[in-house]
Amino acid sequence: MALDDDIRNLARNPTLAALEPDALRQLAVSAETRILRNGEVLFRRDEPSDGGYVLVSGLIALEPSDQGETARLVRPPALIGDMALIAKTRRPVTATAREPTAVLKISRTLFHRILNESPRSAERLKRVLSDRLLEFLRELDAVTKIGSETSPER
């Protein structure tokens, strides 16, 4: 029953939902479950990343380095560190459990292996990520236009 629960938890995430059922099953079988207590750090800002985490239960605060910035709170089915699944990066924030929390850790190596073994899943994920990037660029363009309309002319 736990395997089926893990598969359902992975499929709840919009990014991972693009994967085919067999790919999700492989992820669920190989993902590492971590249980965090309230206040426990999942990872720290600037640490090298080696994969991502699917938030199964609980609450995680993503805390920027600047003390003046507010932490972003995330709940299931969040995927934390999605870019770390694809490329070597450094963690941009510190992730801390704000209540008892469970996550599934997906290593970059595992993720790449599954995408190599499941070309259809890789293609579907490529479309999802492409759509997300285009939406981000549209939002950025809109914000840039608003900013240029409100700035004083010289």
Secondary structure, 3 states (H helix, E strand, C coil): CHHHHHHHHHHHCCCHHHCCHHHHHHHHHHCEEEEECCCCEEECCCCECCEEEEEEECCEEEECCCCCCCCEEECCCCEECCHHHCCCCECCCEEEECCCEEEEEEEHHHHHHHHHHCHHHHHHHHHHHHHHHHHHHHHHHHHHHHHHHHCCCC
